[in-house]
Amino acid sequence: MGNSAKKFIEKINEVLSEKENAVVNIINDKLTISVFTALEKNLKNVKEINFIIRDTKFIPKNNEISREFEITPNDILYNSYDIKEKNKLKHFAKAKAMYDFIKNNVNVRKVKPYQKVNGNILIIDDDFMIQGTSSLEIYEKRTNRYDFDTTIKGETEKSQILGMSRIYDEIWNNDDVTQDYKQELLESLEFVYKNYNPEFLYYFTLNELFGDRLDSGIERFENDSEKFKKTEIWNSLFDFQKDCVVSAIQKLQKYGGCIIADSVGLGKTFEALAVIKYFEIRNDNVLVLTPAKLYDNWRSFTGNYKDSFLNEMFNYKIMFHTDLSRTKGESKSGYELSRFDWSKFDLVVIDESHNFRNRIAKYDENDELIMNRYFKLLHDVIKSGKNTKVLLLSATPVNNSLVDLKNQISIITSDHDDAFSEQGISSVGYLLKKATQVINDWEKEGSQKKDELLDNLPSDFYKLLEMMTISRSRKHITNYYGTKNIGKFPQKNKPITYYPEIDSQNQLLNFKNTNSILEELNLSVYTPTKFIKSEKLNYYINKYKLSGNRGGKMDFDTQSKGLVYLHRTNLFKRLESSVFSFSETLKRLIENIDQTIENLNKGQQIEENLDVENEDEIYIERSKYEIKVEDLRINAYLEELYNDRDIIKRIYDETLILLKEDRDNKIHELEKIVGNKVDNTPYNPGNRKILIFTAFADTANYIYSKLLKKFEGKNISIASVTGKGVKTSNKKVKEDFHSILSAFSPKSKLKIEIPQDEQIDIIVATDCISEGQNLQDCDTVINFDIQWNPVSLIQRFGRIDRIGSKNDNIQMINFFPNADLNEYLDLERRVKGKMTTLNIASTGDEDMLNPEMNDFNFRKRQLEKLKEEVIDIEDTNENISLTDLNMNEYLYELSNYVNNHKEINKIPKGIYSVTEGGQKGVLFCFKHSKNDAKPKNDSSLYPYYLIFVNNNKEILFKNSQAREVIKLFRQLCYEKNEVQEKVLKEFFKNTKNATEMGFYSELLNTAVNSIKGEEEEKAVQTVFDFSGFNNNFKDDTTDDFELVSFLVVG
């Protein structure tokens, strides 16, 4: 101990050793456990101690529970010396002895807040007094502390001692200055040695690890938002959705943005609507940017429909993503784009924000940035706005790499890489680059253990995700919110898969052969630029300022091949969709070729044009070129046009035969399925409803007309919903988007029952309703085409696979092409592979046309899996997802526990519990005391460490396996909310009631040594980086790791 403290304690011991039944009066700011232990031998000579605690900042006011009440170096019972002594594990017995003595021999009062008592004093009987600055604490040897004390003793100074005693009595007896504090002090001591149940210890430790990340503002938020709390949208939400809304609003207010990435079926649209309403109440201007296919969904909430369960008016503006790329014309919502002020919005909500994850900068011949929709959003909407807040909605914000995430965060931060420097993140780009390197190294090692990856990612990476994102899986919601109040997810039946031939007579339009023929088409009608005379080429390049990015130049030839790729892909997809859609596309293609041939023969100007549903916008922006006929190699162009026309005409004639002779085998299979479902309701008694999805409006209208004809007079109501319009056979239902969906799913849409004759039984739809719609009255989804993409199938199914469903079972039915899946995907690989090579060569970047389609083997596995089971969207990513990368599952569970156990914030570090299960040993949690010496390769939990060591002193789980240790911790403790008497009895037997803890102290030293060894290994791995070898732990001892808690597994 420090020299002055040592002399102080020695002097007290010397006086007490000569006393009998002494009375001691004390005013001090400390009475540490270590001092009590140093005085304990002579305290038997004391009859009574009166103790006044002064200047106790740690004492909570009134009944407030405060984190400041934790035992820290500034608290009455502990200082840094005591904290280090805890690692010897003797503090339990010491605290118990101190508790017993104070209970029987000590009276305690504390100085009230706003009252001031200066200086410390100790009076023994009426003949000894020490007055000065010494606290009743022991200091570390390396601590230099100088106290100024005056010792007064003997008969000659008795009058002075009596005078101080009178002042002491005045303070003690004045209830305006002091108040009783004995019970609280005893409670604090009991917290030290108490036998805690395993569940409490688990949550106590979680609170240490993650307590500062809890959103503590829900109760405060509700108190401050009375008007918002009364809105229809707020009161329509489940608790888990309200938690999301509050958290999102707080993130928007604090950081300027938030990404809601909740899984399919959890209601992201309604969460966003609540956020919008909160800001609208504040008179903020709100803009919603949506894909065209979801326009009607967002528009349905802006009208005050009397048949909507939401009796709420929203005033947000709606624009398409693609409107950002346009400078003239009118948006679908009726705004003249040349006059539209993009900068006036306080909040911008971007649905399907993953469409903005690709950021490829392109420049014109003057090296000026070409404003594609990403940069238009960034510059005209965000940077030009008035501190514009940004809410991003996406179930898949990260696809190929963390660059996806960076680009979306850049929208929120107005492209400021240092936006979060105050939060300790100096560069978002560098942090994500660092995290990407960890992910790449993990993938190279070929490990299938996600925990190994998650434990090695930087702690600041998790901080960034928790600041910016809300990402919860369906499993998480079920586990942590339960199903009692929010209902259950329905049981997903095994998918039913059909492989119909195209032709019911199996003679025409063989899928594989037809696709092989389509691959040979030149499709020159879409690429007149390919035939520009060489001497005229520069004229058109300059005219249209054709340029690529700084990494390469996108020329006419590359663009032409890209357009051919798009149209060839469209033909493949339409063939897979339906004979009718394929036939209509071929018909339009022939008409287009005929018109082009006529224009060439007449010498009229040629224009490039597109005829692709869901076109790729990158190419639309670059494809509208007008070319003079005299500038073309006409004969070469005509030769290819006539060649294509002959091939297409032969295939088109086959489609006409199939349609005329009613030989469409796929539609016949669908009619059988629909008939069986409506007649027998096999999945849920009485439920006739079916939702049929297709990628194309042509196919949707075709199916609608065929089903109408097939089931005419059968009392079946059918509707069609596409981005191009709606229609229904039920005359009692208004033909608009909202009315049709409400008639199809009245319980989920209207929250009421309506008569059967006012309902719709079957909807045939495009993907305009594959997201953002709750249609859970229905129990069957039929994917009439699969479009090569498993994610789209899961999103479609998410319309009925929703929490709170009244259906016990739900069914997915898929129509796969009658081709081997390898051949089917290989067909796409060949077509797309050519375009990928072109795109990389021209842009210097990865394939940006359709990034989710890159991994063929991955999608093959997922499509195969979808034949056997309906997987969740987060399970489609075999690497990582945002749900993997955040701590939500622990944070929400912890938040609920802390709300119900307020006392958890009063407990000092160093507590333990005993449980059984698994291998015998101890799970330790430490906190590194040198926060400023943060290691270069810090773990995700730093400055905390979790180590599991068995009774043979073998490390079973290292700190680099922190996530696995947390899972083990939970497994050993969850729902064990009572002290485990059997194993506790054995523990007390072996340790003589926790007084002989030498064995466990040895295990503790083993754990600390493993931390130091692991950190040294990490330091060695950095020897080749720019800063060289740097082991921040080389001089650390056990004393530099504070014991937070330990779980004894017996």
N, C-alpha and C positions, 0 to 999 in steps of 0.2 A: 504494500500500500504506500501512497505518498507519505513523505516524512511528517508533514503537519498533521495529516489525518491519523497517522500511526500514533503520534504523541497524544493526540486528542483522545483516542480510544483507550490508550494505555492509562491515561490519567483517570478516566472515568472508572475503569476496572480497578485501579488502585484504591480509589475512594470507596467504591462499593464493597470491595473485599473486606473492609474494616467495619462495615455497617451491619445493622440488624433491624429488620422491619423499617427500612428507609422509605421516605416519601420523596418522589422525584417529580419536579415540574419542568416541562420542556416546551420551548417554542423553537420549531425548526422546519425547514422545507423538505427534509428527507428523514426517512427511517428505513434504510435499505435492509434487505434480508441478510446481507453479508455482515452488517454492523450488529444486528440482533445476534447472529451466530457468534461473533467475536465477544459479545457481552454476556452470552447466555449463561455461562458458568456462574457469574456473580449476581445474576438477576434473582437468584434464590434468596438473596439478602434484601430484596425489595418487597415492601408491603403494597405500595400503590404508585402508579405512574400516571400523571396527568399530562397529556400531550396535545399541544395546539399546532396544527399544520397551517403554515402561512404560505401565501402566494402560490396556490396550487392551480396552475393553469389547466392541469389535466382534469380538474373536477368538473363534470357536466353541470350545467345550470338547470335548476328545476328537475324535470324528469327526462330531459333531453338525453338521448343516447348519442354519443359522439365518438368518432374514430380516435379523437385525441385521448380517449380514456385508455387506450392500449398501453401496456407497460412498455415504455421506451426509456432511453437514457435520461430523459428529463422528468421521469415520474418519481413518486415518493418511494416506491418499493425497490426500484432498480436503477442502477446507472450502468455505464459501459462495462465496469468491472463485474457486476452481477450477471450481466448478459453473457459474458464469456465464461463465468463460473457455471452457467447453466449446462454447458457442454459436458460437465462432469456428472450431470444428471443427479445431483444431490439436492437440488432446490426443492424437490417435492417434500422431503422429510423436514428440511429447514423451514419451509413455509408452514407446514402443519404444526411444528413446535412453536413458531411465532404466533400462529393463530390461537393456539391453546393458551399461551401466556397472556396475550392481549385480552382475550375473552375473560380471563379470571382476574387480571391485575392492572389493566390499563383503561383509563377514561380518555376519550378522544373527541376533540372539537376541531373545527376548521374555521379559518377566517373567511367571512362571507365575501362574495364578489363586491368589488368597488370599495372594500375596506382595506386599509393598509397597516401592516405591522412590520416594522423594519428590524432586521438583525435577528440573530439566534441567541438563545439563552438556555442554560441548563442549571437548575438549582437542586441540590441534594440536601434534604432536611433544611436546617437554617444556618449551616456552617460551611457550605461549599457552593461556589457558583462559577461557571464559565460563561463569559459574555463575549460575542464577537461574530466571526463570519463562518466558522467551521460548520459544515453540514454533517449529519449523521450518515456518512457514507464512506466507503473505501475506494481509493483510486488505484488505477493501474500503475505499475512501477514506472512506466515511461511518461506518466502524466506529471508535469510540474505545476503544482498548485500551492499558492501561498495564502495562508489565512492569518488574520490578525485577531487574536483572542486575548482576553484578560481573565486571569484566574484569581478569584477572591476566596479566601478561606480563613478560618479561625475566629476567635472571640473578638479580636480587635476590629474585624470588618463586618461583624454580625449586623450592625445597624444598616449597613449598605445592602446586605443580602435581604434583610427584612423589608427594606424599602422596595426593592425590586420584586419581592414576593407579593407585596400589596398591589403593585401595578399588574402583576401577573393575574392576581385574583380578579381585578377589575375587568381585565380582558376576558377572562374565563367566564365570568358571570354576566357579562353584557350581551344579551341576546341580539342586540343590533349589530354587534361586531363579530360574534362567533356563533356557531351552531353545532349541534351534536353530529359526529361523523363516525362513531365507533362501528355501527352496523355496516356502513359502506366500506370501511377499511377491512373489516373481517370478511366481507363478501369478496373484496379484491384478493385477499390472501387465499380464500377458499378456491377461487378461480385457478390459482396456481397449481394446487395439488389434487383438485377434484378428479374423481373417476368419471371420465366422459364416455358417453356411448359412441360406438364407431361412426355412426352417421353424422353426429355433431362434429367429430374430429375431421371427417372428410369435407364437410361444408366449411368448417373453420379454415382448413387449409386452402380450399378453393377461394375463399374470401380473401385470403392473403395473396393468392396468385392473381386473381382477376377482379377483386373488389373495386379497384379504381376504374374498371371498364364498364361497370353497371350503369345503365341509364337510370338515374335516380329521379328523373323528372316527371314521371307519369302522374303521380299524385299532385305535384305542384302545377304541372301543366293543366290538369283538369280544373284546379282551383282558379287558374288565371284565364280559363277559356270557357266561361259559362255559356256564352252565346253559341259557341261551336258545339258544346256538349248537347245542345238541344236540337241540333240538325238531324234530319232524317238519315243522312248517310252515316253519321257517327253512330247513331243508335241501331243501325242495321248491321253493324260489324260484329264479328266474333271477337273475343278477348285477344286472341293471337293477332288478329288484324289490327285491333286498336293499338297493341304494343308496337306493331310495325309503323303505324301512322305517326304515333308520338315520336318514336325514334327517328323517323324520316324527317319530320318537321324540325326536330332538334339539330339534326345534321345539316339541313338546309340553312338554318339560322346561323349555325356555328361555322360551317365549312363552305357554305354556298352551294352544296350539291349532295346528291345521294343516289346510289344505284339500288333499286329494289329488284332482287333476283330470286324471289321466292319461286318455288317449284310450280309446275303446271297444276292447276286446280285449287290453288290457295287464295285466289282472288286478288291478283296484283292490280287489276283495273279498278276494283272498288277501293282498295287501299289508296290508289292514286287519286280517285275522285274525292276521297275524304281530305287528302292533303290539299287538293285544289280548292275545296270549299273553305278550308281554314284560311287560305290566302285571299280568296275572294271576299270573305267577311271583312278583311282588312282593306278592301277596295284595291287590291293588286290586280294588274292586268295579267292574264294567263293565256299562254299559247300552247296548244297540243299539236305536236308533230307526229303524224301517224303514217304508216304505209297505206296506200290507196285501198287495199282490201279491207282495212279495219275502219274506214271512214264512217260507214253507217252505224257501227257500234258506238263510236264516240259521239256522233251526231244525235243518237237516240236519247242521250242524257241532257242535251241542251234544250230540248223541247219539253214543256211541262205537260206530259201526257197524262191524261186522267186514268188510263189503265196501267200506269206504272206504279209499282209498290213504293218507289222513291218519289214522294211528293216534294220534289226539290228542284229548284231552278239553278242551272249552271250557266255562266256567261263567258266561258272560255272560247277563244277562237280556234278553229281547226284548219290546219294546212297539211298537205302531203309532204313526205320526205322529198319527193321529186320536184315540188314547187320551188325548193331552194335552188334548183338548177335552171329555173326558167326566169326570164326577165320580162316577158310580155304574155298577154293572154289573161284568161280568168281562171282562178282556182275553182274547184268544185264547190267550195263554200261561198263563192260569189265575190271574191275580192280581185280587183284589177292588180295584177302582179307588178306592173310598172309603177304603181302608186303605193304599194303596200309598204308600210313602215315596220321593218323587222326589229327595230331597236327599242320599241316602246314597252317591252314586256318585263314584268317583275319576276315571273316564274315561267320557265319553259319545261313542259313535260314531253319527253320523247319516248313514244312507244316503240318497242322492238329496236332499242338503241344499238343492238349489235350490228345493225345496218350501217352504223357510223364508226365501226371499229377499224376500218381500213383507211389508212391515211397515206395516199400516194400523191406527193407534190409533183405537179407538172408545170412546165414553164413555156412561154411563147418565145418567138425569135429574139425578143428584147430582154429575155431572162426575167420576165414578169410572171408572177404566180397566176396560173389559170384557176379561176374560182369554181372548183367543183363543189358538190353539195356539202362536203365536210368543211371546207374552208369558208364557204358562204355562211354556214351555221356559226363557225367560230368567229368570223370577222363581223358579219352584219347583224347577227342576233346576240351573241354573247359579249364580245368585246365592245360593241357599240351600245350595248344596253346600259341600264342604270343599276349596276350591281345585280345583274340578272342571276337568279338562282336556277339550278338545273336539276330536274328529277328524271332519272333514266329508268326505264322499265325493260327488263329482258330476263327470260329464263335461261339464256345462254350468253352472258356477256363476255365470257372467255371461251374461245374456240381453239385456235391453233397455237397461240402463245400469249404471254403476258403483254405483248405489244397491243393486243386487242384491248386489254384493260387500260393500259397507259393512254391510248388514243381517246377512250371515253372519259377518263379522268381529266385529260387535257381540255375537254369541252367544259367541264365543271370549273377548272382553274384558269380559264381564259388563256391556256397555253403557258402558264407560269410554272416552270419546273420547280421553283423554290416556294410554292404557295404554302407548304406546310412546314416551313422552317421553324416556326414557333412551337410546333409539336415535336421538334427534334428530327424531322425528315428534311435534310438539306436539299435533296434532289430526288424527285419521284422517279425520274428516268434511270438514275444510277441504282436506286434501290431495286427497281423492277428488273434491271439488267443483272444485278447481283442475285436476285431470286431466280431468274431464268437460268443462270449458270448452275445453280444448285439443282434445278429441275433437270437440266440437260445432263449433268453428271450422273444423276440418279437413273435417268433413262438409259444412259450408256452402260451402266452397270447391270442393266437387265433385271433389277430387283422388282418384285411384284408387291413388296410391302410398302404401302403408302405411309405408314408410320415413320419409316426411316427417312422418307423425304420430308414429311411435315416437321419432324424434330430438328432438321438441319436448316430449315428456312429461317432467315433473319427475323428477329423479334419485331423490328420496325415494319417488316412486311405485313405481319399480322396487325400491327397498329394501324397501318394504312387501310387495310381491309375493314377493320372495325370502325374506322372513321367514316369510310365512304360507302360501305355496302351493308345491305340487309339480305341475307340469303339463308332460307330455311327450307328443309326438305319436308315432304309429307310425313316421313317417319319421325322427324323431329317434333312436328306439331302433335302427332298422335302420342308420342312418348311423354312430352313435357306439358301439354295442356290437357291431355286426356280426352275422352270422347263423351263424357257425361253431359257437358253443356253444349258442345259443338257438334255432336253427332259423330258417326263413324264413316270411314270410307267403305264403299261396297266391295264385296268379294269379286275379284276379277277372274272370270272363267278362262280356261285355256283357249287361246285364239283358234278360230276355225279358218282354214285356208283352202281356197279353191284355185285350180290351175286349168281353167277352161281353154280349149282350142278357140281360135278366132272364128273359124268356120265350123258350123255344126256338122257339115259333111266332110270336114277335114281334107278339103281339096284346094281351097284358095287361101291366099294371105298367110302362109306359114310364117310364124313370128320371126324365126331365125333367118330364113331365106329372104324375107322382105327387108329386114334390116340390113342384110348384106348388100342388097341392091341399092338401098338408100345411101349406103356409104360411098357408092361410086358416083353419086350425083355431083355435078359441079356447082349447081345452084347459082349460076352466073347472073341470074336476073337480079340478085342482091348485090352484085359486085361489079358494076360498070367501070369503076376506077381501075380494075385490073386490066382493062383494055384501052386505057389512055395511051395515045401515041407517045413514044419516048421524048420527042422534041417538045411536047406540050406538058409534060409531067411537072416541071418546075413551076410553070404558070399556075397550076392548080394547087401545088403545095404552098406557094406564096399566097394565093388567093384565100385559102382556108386556114392559113397560118398553122399548118400541120406541124406539130412538135410533140416530142415526148418529154420525159423528165431528164434531169441532168445525167442520169445513168445510161440513157440510150434514147433512140429516136423511133417513134411509132410511125412507120411509113404507110403508104396506101396499100401496099401488098400485105403487110401484117394485119391491117384493119380488115381488108377483104376476107382474109382467111378467118379472122375472128367472127365476122358476120356469117360466114358459111357455117362455122361451128354452132352458132346460136340457132340458126334455122334448121340445121340437120338434127340437132338435139331436140328441137321442137317437134320435128317429124317423128322421131323415135318415141317421144313421150306421148304424142297423140295416138300413135299406133297402139301403145300400151294402154291408153285410156279407153278408147272406144272406136269401133269401125266408123261410126258416124262422124266423130270429131276428126279422125284421120281423113275421111273422105272429103269433108268440108275444107280442110286445110289444103289437100291436093287440088280441089276445085279452084280455090282462090289462087293457088300457085300457078295453075295452068292459065287462069285469066290474066294474072300478072305477066306471065311470059308472053302471052298473046299480045297484050297491050304494049309491051316493050318492043316486040318484033314489029308491030305496026308503027310505033314511033320511029324506030330505026329506018324503016322503009320510007317513011314520010319525011325524014330529016328533022324530026322534032326533038326538043331538048330532053335529055334523060335525067331522071332523079333516082338516087338511091332511096330505098324505103324499107320499112320493116313490117312484118305481119306476124308478130310473136306475142302471145298473151304472156303477161308477166315478163316483159322485155328486160334486158339488162341495160340499165341506165347509162353505164359507162360508154356503151357503144351507141346508144341513141344520140348522145351529145355529139358524136363525131361522125354520124352517118348520113347527114342530110346535105348531099352535094349535088349541085346542078352541073351537068356536063353537056357541052355542045356535041352533036352527032359527028360533025366533021373532025372533031378531035379524037375520035375513037377508031380503033381497028375493027371496022364494022363486020367484015367477013368472018374474022376469028370469033367475034362476039356472037354473031348469028349461028355459027356452027355449034357452039356450045349450048346456046339456047334451044335449038331444034333437037339436039341430042338429049338434053334434059327433058324436054317436052314429051318425046317419044316414050321414055322410060316411065315418067310420071303418069302419062295417059294410060299405059298398060295396067299399072297398079290401080289407078283410079277406076278403071272399068271393072276390076275385080270387086272393089268396094261397092259399086253400084249393084252388081249381081247379088252380093250378100244382103244388102239392104232391101232390094226389091223382092228377093225370094225368102225374106225373113230367116236368114241363116246365121244371124248373130248369136253365136253360142253363149257368149258372156252375158248378154242381156236375158237370155232364157234362164240361165242359172240364177241370176238375180231375181227374176220373177218367181222362181220356185222358193227361194229363201224368204222373200217378202210374204208370199202367200202362207207359208208355214208359220212364220212369226205372227202374222196378224190373226190367223185362225187358232193357233194353239198357245200363244204367249208362253213359250217354253222357259223363259228365264225368271220372270216374276209374274204371278197370276194376274191376268187382266191387263197387263201392260203391252199395248200394241205398237208403241212408238219405235220408230227407226230413224236414224240419222245417217244418210248416205253421202259420203264425201267423194269429190273428184277434183282434179286440178283445173279443169277447163269448163267454161260456161257452155260451150257447145255440147259437151258430154252431159252436163247437168240438165240442160233443156231436153236433150234426147231421152235421157232416163225418165224425166218427168212425163214426157208425152207417151212413152211406151208403157209406163206403169198406169197412167190414166186409162189408156185403152184396155190394158189387161184386166184391170180391176173395176171397170165401169159397172155401176150398179151394185157393187159390193159394200157400199157404205164406208168407204175408206177415203179420208181426206188427205190430199197430197199437196205439197208446196215446193217451189223452187226458189232458192236464194243464191244469187250470184252478184258479183260486183257490178254487173250491167243491169240488174233489175230483179224484181221479185214477182211471183204469181202463185195463185193457189186455186184449187178446185172447190174450196169451201166458200160459198157465196156469203156466209155470215161473217167471214173474216176479211177485214180491210186489207187491200193489197199494198201494204207498206212493210218495211223491214221490221220495225218494232212490233207491229200487230201480229205478224206471222210468227215471230219467235215466241211471243207471249202466248199465242194460241197453241203452240207446240209444247211449251213447258210452262204452264200457268202457275204451278206451285212454286217453282224457283224464280220465275220472272215477276209474278204478280202477288205471290204469297196467298193466293186464294184458289178455291176450286171453281171451275166453270163447267157448264153443261157439256156433255160429250159432243153434241152436234155443233158446238162452237169451237171445238178443238181441231188441231191438225195432227194426223197420225204419223205422217212420213214427210221429212224434209230432205230434198236433194240439194246439196250445197257445194259451192267451191270453198276454197280456203279463206274466203272473206269472213267466215265465222269459226275458223279453226282456232282462234285465240280470243280471249277476253269475254267469252260467253259462258254462262251457266245454264246448261240445258239438261239438268240432272233428272228431270221427269222421265227422260228417255233412258232405256237400258241397253240399247244396241247401236254400235257404230259399224257401218260397212265402208271399208276403203275400196272403192271401185277401181282405183289405181293407186300404186304405191310410190311412183315417181322417184325411185332409187334412194329415198331418204327416210331412214327410220325415225328421225326426230319429228318429221311432219306427221307421221302416223300416231306418235305418242301425244302430240299436241291436239290432234283431232279427237283422240280418245279422251283427252282431258276435259272435253265439254260435258261428259257424263260421269267421268271418274272423279267425283268431287266430294269433299267432306260434307257430312250432313245428309247424304243421299238417302231417300226413302226406299231405294231398291236394295234388295239383299245381294243380288248378283248382277253383273254387267258383262256384256259380251262384245268382243272385237271380232269382226269377220273381214278377212283380207282376200282380195283377188290378185294373185301373182300371175305373171305371164307364164304360159306353158313352155318354159325353157329352164334348163339347168341354171341355178343361181350364179354359178361361176361364169357360164356363157353370157348370162344376162348382164352381169356387172363388167365382164370383160369387153362387151360391146361398148359400154359407156367409157371404159378405160381407154379403148383405142381412139374413140372420137375426142374425148376430153384431153387425152394425153397430148395430142397434136396441138390443141389450143394452149395447154399449160406451158409447153415448150415455147410457143410464140410469145405468150404473155411475159414469161420470165425474161426472154431475150429482149423484149421491147421496153419493159419497165424496170428491169433489174430487181424485181421483187417477186414474192410468191404469187401463185394464182389467186387473183382477187375477184374473179367472176363469181365464184361459188365456193367459198372457202370450206364450208361444211362438207363438201363432196370430195375432199382431197384423199382421205384415207379409205381406199377401196376394201382392203382386208378388214378394217374395222367395221365398215358398214355391212359387209358380208356377214360378219359374226352377229351384228345386231339384228339384221333381217332374219337370219336363221333363228335367232333367239325369239324373235317376235312370232315365229310359227308355234312356239311352245308356251310362251308366257308374255304378258304385257308388262314391260319393264317401265320403271320411272325414268323421267328424262335425265335426272342426275346420274342414273346408272348407264346412260349411253356414252358417258365419257369414261374411258378405261384408265385415264391418267388421273387428272385432278379436276375438281370443280370448286366453285366458291364455297359451297357447303362444306367441302373437306377443309378448306383453308381458313375458316373462321372458327371461333370458339362459342358459337351461338348455343349449341346444345348444353354447354356447361353454364353459360351466362344466364340463360333463362331459368334453368333449374336452380342455380344459386340465388337468383333474384327472388324467386318464390320462397325459398327457404329463409333467406335473410328477412324478408317481409314478415314472416311468421315467427322468427326467432331473433328479435331485436338485440338480445343480450350478447349475440355473437361478436358484436363490435366492442364489448367490454373485456373480452378475454385476452390475457397476456400471451405472448408467444412462449413456446416451450412446453405445451401440454401434450398429453398422450392418451391413447386408448388401447384396449386389448381386444383382439378378435380371433376367430379361428377360420381355417379354410386355406387349402394350398400348402405350399412349403413354408416351414417355420423360419422366421426371420423378422426383420424390422424394415419398415418403409419410412425413410427419413425425408423431411423437407427442411432445407436450409435457405438462408438469405445471405448473399455475399455482402459484406458490410462496406466494401469499397466501390460504391456505385460509379465513382468517377474513373475507375479502372476497368471500364467495360471491355471485355475481350473482343478481339477482332472478329472471330467467328462465333459471335454470341448465339446462344440457343434461343429457341422461341420463348422460353420462360425466364430468361435472365432478368433480374439478379437472383432468381430463385432456382433451386436445384432439387430434383426428386431422385432419390437413390433407393433401391431395394437390395439389402444385403442379407444373406441367409445366416443361420446360426453357425455355419462353418466358416464365416467371414469371406464368403464368395459373393461377388457382385452379380446379382441375377439381372438387374435392369440398371443400366447406366443413365446418366443424365441425358445422353443423346437419344434415349428412348423415352423421353418425358411423356409423350402422348400415351404410350403403352402403359407407363406407370400410372397415369391418371385413370386409365380404363381399369387397371387392376385395383387401384385404390377404391374406385366406385364399386367394383364387383365385390370387394371384401367388406364394404361398409353400408351399401345402399339398403335402406329400410331396416337396418339394425339400430333402432332408436331406443334401445334399452341397454344398460350395461351388461356385458356378457359374463355373468357371474362365474360360470364354470372355469373359463380360461383366466379370468381375473384372479380367482382364488389360487390357481396354480402359479400365476405371475407373482402374487404377493408371497407365496410360499418360497419361491426361488430367490426373491429379493428382500425378504424380511420386511414386508410392507413398504417396498420402494425405498428402503434406507441403504441397501447395499446394491448399487447399480453398476458396479465395476464391469460386468460382462457387457452390458448394453453400451457403456461408455467406450469400450474397445470396438464394438461394432460401429459406433458413431465415428471414431477415428478412422476406421477402415473406409467408411463412406466418404469422408472428407478427402482422404488420400486418393480415392478413385477420381474425385472431381479434379483435384490438382493434376493428376496424371493425364486425364483426358484433355484438360485445357493445355497442358504442355504438348501433347500430340498435335492438337490443332495449331499451336504456335509454330511447331516444326513444319507443318504443311504450308505455312505462309512464308517460308524462308526465301522463296524465289520471287515474291512480289516486291513492289517498289519500296515498301517500308522495311523489308527484311524481317528476320527473326525477332519476335517480341513476345515474351512470356510474361504476361501481367500477373501471374500467380506464383512466380518462382519464390518470392519471399513470404508468401502467405502461410499462416499456421491455422490450426483448428479454431483459434480464437477469432479468425477473420470470417468465420461462417456461423451466423447466428442460427441456433436451432429454433425453427418455427413450430414443428410438431413431429411426432413419430407414432407410428402404428405398430404395435407388437402383434405379430401373427403367431399364435400358439398352436 
